[in-house]
Amino acid sequence: MEIDYPDVIKKKLDAIRSKPLLKDMLQEGCCLESDLQIDSADYKLFAADVRDKEKVEMQLKDVDRQLPTLVLTECLLVYM
């Protein structure tokens, strides 16, 4: 799961679309038509400001919270 600003998400999506290895790692049937998100069973990528709690919660509503999850925050915690 990745959450970032729209301009960063667009760059990540461009990289995924242009690299067959990355594109092939996505679940079968996963759509890449959106400019701001990927929503599959095993990977989520979407644009949001993490301070917008309602938007983030809405995007994460289908995530199974019983499964192990890796959270990478990069510099997020420093700023918060």
Secondary structure, 3 states (H helix, E strand, C coil): CEEECHHHHHHHHHHHHHCHHHHHHCCCCCCCCCCCEEECCCCEEEECCCCCHHHHHHHCCCCCCCCCCCCCCCCHHHHC
